[in-house]
Amino acid sequence: MFFDMSPLKLATLVVLAVLVFGPDKVPGMIQNVLGFIRKVRAISESAKHDIRSELGPEFKDFEFEDLHPKTFVRKHMLDADGLGLDEIREIRSALDPREEFAQVAEAVRESVDESRTSTVEAGRVSVAKAEQSDPAARPAFDPDAT
């Protein structure tokens, strides 16, 4: 938290601490905060040691950072005995349905195009047959009739 602060922010905090608590209390407060941080680190290390000793000798190289999801995946996926990234990409591409969807879409387009052309051809044939068979059977177009 304090390690990623810019020097300007740190100086602002120091000035505010001096103004709020007074110049004579700031060094004592800093010592108290540092002592608290040391105690928390000691408790944390003690807990880590207790957990490692309870897990047994087969977990002697266990690191708590390995429990982070990104570290866990990176460690186990990039191992020599685990799947590598190339194998994962191959599996992923094999399971990708986009190619099959494209094939189905192309087949649907072809069938729609075929049905349109057959409908148009059937319409032309029937109109041509109607004109040849009996021109009087078809009513004349009258634009004023509507």
ABEGO torsion letter per residue (X at the ends): XAAABBAAAAAAAAAAAAAAAEAAAAAAAAAAAAAAAAAAAAAAAAAAAAAAAAAEAAAAABBAAAABAAAAAAAAAABAABBBAAAAAAAAAAABAAAAAAAAAAAAAAAAAAAAAAAAAAAAAAAAAAAAABAAABBBBBAAAX
